[in-house]
């Protein structure tokens, strides 16, 4: 039996108090970072390969179903505003299309060919890298897509929460984060989803740093899409340039559109 489908360590959940439910869920959640730590060598290999592809103009694709697909979309959508990278450089795809972001599309994940069809809409090629996200490790939508990518010379990776899964055997860069049975048996939106989110954070953040999108520890290319970010950027410009007047730094930032460009313009 798949670890993700194994019986919970806890039973009679409906008889637990709210405090007991929360405490036991928290106890299980604490095990997730340790499972992720064991996968760091696998994550390192994948990040290195992705960064190399993207430095040469390639794109990163996330492909998944259900919770896995939604997590990929969240990570992809946050890369442009956080790091100023162009829209379409990190792309998240979900079985069932955009409708599946908000509600389940029945049996969409069981289509072995649809994942590859979805990728072809983006004219995917050998410059790109595709990560299949599947807690179970057997989702046909993901497995089928990775198989076709391999046939077409496209590098593939996966994030799964079962050891020895089908998707890990297909992926060239597998990441296996085995978190054990879920608190509610089979509910992989819980520990498995948390593990996938942590790994996705590690992948995209590390790749963006390697692409030069972070300077020191600051998001110098972030989009100035709200007042909070303008304020953050202004303070970063003040620190980078030595400008002491807030409004002067803010004017410089808004004129050039990013902390990096404002700082560089000041130095010139």
C-alpha positions in Angstrom: 0.0 0.0 0.0 1.1 3.6 -0.7 2.3 5.4 2.4 -0.1 8.3 1.5 -3.0 5.8 1.7 -1.9 4.1 4.9 -4.2 4.3 7.9 -3.7 7.3 10.2 -1.8 6.8 13.4 -4.9 8.2 15.1 -8.5 6.7 15.3 -11.9 7.8 16.6 -11.1 11.4 15.5 -14.8 12.3 16.0 -14.4 11.6 19.7 -11.5 13.9 20.2 -11.9 17.4 21.7 -10.9 20.3 19.5 -7.7 20.7 21.6 -6.8 17.1 21.0 -7.5 17.4 17.2 -5.3 20.5 16.9 -2.5 19.1 19.1 -2.3 15.8 17.2 -2.4 17.5 13.8 0.4 19.8 15.0 2.4 16.8 16.2 2.2 15.3 12.7 3.0 18.6 11.0 6.2 18.8 12.9 7.5 15.7 11.2 7.3 17.3 7.7 10.5 19.4 7.8 12.5 16.4 8.8 11.2 14.5 5.8 12.1 17.4 3.5 15.6 17.6 5.0 16.3 14.1 3.9 15.4 15.0 0.3 17.8 18.0 0.1 20.4 16.2 -2.1 17.6 15.4 -4.6 16.3 19.0 -4.5 19.9 20.3 -5.0 20.3 18.3 -8.2 17.0 19.5 -9.6 17.6 23.2 -8.7 21.0 23.1 -10.4 19.5 21.7 -13.6 16.6 24.1 -13.6 18.8 27.2 -13.1 21.0 26.1 -16.0 18.0 25.8 -18.3 16.6 29.1 -17.3 19.9 30.9 -17.6 19.8 29.9 -21.2 16.3 31.2 -21.8 14.3 28.1 -20.8 11.1 28.0 -18.7 10.0 26.1 -15.7 6.6 24.2 -15.8 4.7 22.8 -12.8 2.2 20.1 -13.6 -0.2 18.5 -11.2 -3.8 17.6 -10.2 -5.9 18.7 -7.3 -4.0 20.1 -4.3 -0.7 19.3 -6.1 -1.7 21.3 -9.2 -3.0 24.2 -7.1 0.3 24.4 -5.1 2.3 24.6 -8.4 0.0 27.4 -9.7 0.5 29.3 -6.4 4.3 29.1 -6.6 4.4 30.0 -10.3 2.1 33.0 -9.9 4.2 34.4 -7.1 7.5 34.4 -9.0 6.8 37.5 -11.2 5.7 39.9 -8.4 8.4 38.6 -6.0 11.4 38.5 -8.3 10.4 40.6 -11.3 10.8 37.7 -13.7 8.6 37.8 -16.8 5.2 36.3 -16.8 5.4 33.0 -18.7 8.8 32.0 -17.3 7.4 29.9 -14.5 4.1 28.2 -15.5 1.7 26.2 -13.4 -0.7 23.7 -15.1 -3.5 21.7 -13.4 -5.6 18.8 -14.6 -9.0 20.1 -15.6 -7.7 23.6 -16.5 -8.3 26.8 -14.7 -11.8 25.7 -13.5 -10.0 23.1 -11.4 -8.2 25.8 -9.4 -11.4 26.5 -7.4 -13.3 23.2 -7.7 -12.6 19.6 -8.5 -13.0 18.5 -12.1 -14.1 14.9 -12.0 -11.7 12.3 -13.4 -9.5 15.0 -15.0 -6.4 13.6 -13.4 -7.0 10.2 -14.9 -6.3 11.3 -18.5 -2.9 10.0 -19.5 -2.6 12.2 -22.6 -4.0 15.6 -21.4 -0.9 16.7 -19.5 1.2 16.5 -22.6 -1.5 18.2 -24.6 -1.6 21.0 -22.1 2.2 21.4 -22.3 2.2 21.5 -26.1 -0.1 24.6 -26.0 3.0 26.4 -24.7 5.2 25.1 -27.5 7.4 23.4 -24.9 10.8 22.4 -26.1 14.2 21.1 -24.9 15.1 24.5 -23.3 12.4 23.9 -20.7 12.1 21.9 -17.5 8.9 20.2 -16.3 8.2 19.2 -12.7 5.3 16.8 -12.1 3.8 17.2 -8.7 1.9 14.1 -7.4 1.6 13.1 -3.7 0.5 9.6 -4.7 3.2 9.3 -7.4 0.8 7.7 -9.8 -1.4 10.4 -11.2 -1.9 9.6 -14.9 -2.1 13.2 -16.0 1.4 13.8 -14.5 3.0 10.5 -15.4 1.8 10.6 -19.0 3.2 14.1 -19.5 6.6 13.3 -18.1 6.9 10.2 -20.3 6.2 12.3 -23.4 8.7 15.0 -22.2 11.4 12.3 -21.8 10.7 11.1 -25.4 11.1 14.6 -26.7 14.3 15.4 -24.8 12.8 17.7 -22.2 14.2 17.5 -18.7 11.8 16.2 -16.1 11.5 16.2 -12.3 8.9 15.3 -9.8 7.8 15.9 -6.2 6.1 12.9 -4.6 5.3 11.6 -1.1 5.6 7.9 -1.8 8.8 5.9 -2.1 9.4 4.0 -5.3 6.4 5.5 -7.1 5.7 5.4 -10.8 6.3 9.2 -11.3 9.7 9.0 -9.5 10.8 6.2 -11.9 9.8 8.2 -14.9 11.3 11.6 -13.8 14.9 12.2 -14.4 15.2 14.3 -11.2 12.9 12.8 -8.6 12.2 14.3 -5.2 10.6 11.9 -2.7 9.4 13.4 0.6 7.9 10.5 2.5 5.8 12.1 5.3 3.9 9.0 6.4 0.2 8.5 6.9 -2.0 11.5 7.0 -3.9 12.5 10.1 -7.1 11.9 8.2 -6.3 8.8 6.2 -5.5 9.6 2.6 -6.1 13.4 2.9 -2.9 14.4 1.1 -3.8 18.1 1.3 -2.4 17.9 4.8 1.2 16.7 5.5 1.9 15.8 1.8 0.6 19.2 0.7 2.7 21.0 3.3 5.8 19.0 2.2 5.2 19.9 -1.5 4.7 23.6 -0.6 8.0 23.6 1.3 9.9 22.0 -1.5 8.4 24.3 -4.1 9.5 27.3 -2.0 13.0 25.9 -1.9 13.1 25.2 -5.6 11.8 28.6 -6.9 13.6 30.7 -4.3 17.0 28.9 -4.9 16.5 29.2 -8.7 15.7 32.9 -8.6 18.7 33.6 -6.4 20.9 31.7 -8.9 19.4 33.8 -11.7 20.5 36.9 -9.8 17.1 38.0 -8.8 18.1 38.6 -5.1 20.9 40.9 -4.0 22.2 40.4 -0.4 18.9 39.1 1.0 16.6 41.6 -0.7 14.1 41.2 -3.6 15.6 44.0 -5.7 13.5 43.2 -8.8 10.1 42.9 -7.0 7.1 44.5 -8.7 5.8 47.6 -7.1 2.2 46.5 -7.1 0.9 48.0 -3.8 1.7 50.6 -1.2 3.4 48.0 1.1 5.8 47.0 -1.6 6.5 50.6 -2.6 7.3 51.4 1.1 9.5 48.3 1.3 11.3 49.3 -1.9 11.8 52.9 -0.8 13.5 51.8 2.4 15.7 49.4 0.4 16.7 52.2 -1.9 17.5 54.4 1.1 19.7 51.7 2.5 21.4 50.9 -0.8 22.1 54.5 -1.7 22.5 56.4 1.6 19.6 58.7 0.7 18.2 59.9 4.0 15.0 61.6 2.7 12.2 59.1 2.3 10.3 61.0 -0.4 13.4 61.5 -2.5 14.1 57.8 -2.4 10.5 57.0 -3.2 10.6 59.3 -6.2 13.7 57.7 -7.5 12.2 54.2 -7.0 9.0 55.0 -8.8 10.9 56.7 -11.7 13.0 53.6 -12.4 10.5 50.9 -11.4 12.6 48.7 -9.3 15.0 48.8 -6.4 17.8 47.5 -8.6 17.4 50.1 -11.3 16.9 52.9 -8.9 20.0 52.0 -7.0 22.1 51.6 -10.2 20.8 55.0 -11.5 21.8 56.7 -8.3 25.3 55.3 -8.4 25.8 56.6 -12.0 
